[in-house]
Amino acid sequence: MLGDTAALAPLLVGGRDAQKRLAIHHRHYETSLVTALLDRFPGTLWLVGSAFVTEAARQFVRERPPSRPCIVEYGEDFPGFLSARPGAAGLLYLGAFAELEWHLSRLSLAVTRPAVRWTKFSALDPQRLSDLRVTLQPDVDYFHAAWAIDQLMRSYLSDNAPDQFELHDGDVWLELRGARGGLQMNRLDRASFAFRSALCAGQTLGDAALSALDLDAAFDAGHALAALFAEELVTAIDDPSEEGSV
């Protein structure tokens, strides 16, 4: 927990009142973490106000300081922490909105990689296709929410919020992309979401297709796979029978 500096006292040397100097450094460090956290969630600030989110950020920093050296990765657990705070009970979609913003923020920093062409895939042995795995672009992710928060997020990103906004509950399955510096939120049907998200998680083509077919018996895995190549989402093909990947 951030703030427990007693164990460091015997290690402080040089200068006067080392404990006071450490306290100053501690305050600056905490302030920098809070600022970094708030910079990752500007839409959430817009949604519920700076006072509520800032106080939650301060508490989050004290209770859950960074566990990794990269500050860009800090804050993944903040949406759940925020939604559990007193005063958030009336905003059932707050956690989902903040989590969506976290994903979009992360994807906006991802770098698009060269895509594998469909001709490379079509040349592979059809008998082994179900055991293949594909790697998708690092700037793509899949997100399921029980509220239509993509509409709310679009209002924020367009800086065109209406005077009144009624957010409806109901599942949405989203494909998120940060391609080429732009952010995209595309709604998918449930089977397509299951197929793509399974591939993104590293499942084989066969297992991903079965996940989609369990939801929709009419799902066309071949067409869905071709669409991934057409959208330039596939960056590598892993064939377990070969030493390398395409």
Secondary structure, 3 states (H helix, E strand, C coil): CCCCCHHHHHHCCCCCCHHHHHHHHHHHHHHHHHHHHHHHCHHHHHHHCHHHHHHHHHHHHHHCCCCCCCHHHCCCCHHHHHHCCCCCCCCCCHHHHHHHHHHHHHHCCCCCCCCCCHHHHHCCCHHHHHHCEEEECCCEEEEEEEECHHHHHHHHHCCCCCCCCCCCEEEEEEEEECHHHCCEEEEECHHHHHHHHHHHCCCCHHHHHHHHHHHCCCCCHHHHHHHHHHCCCEEEEECCCCCCEC
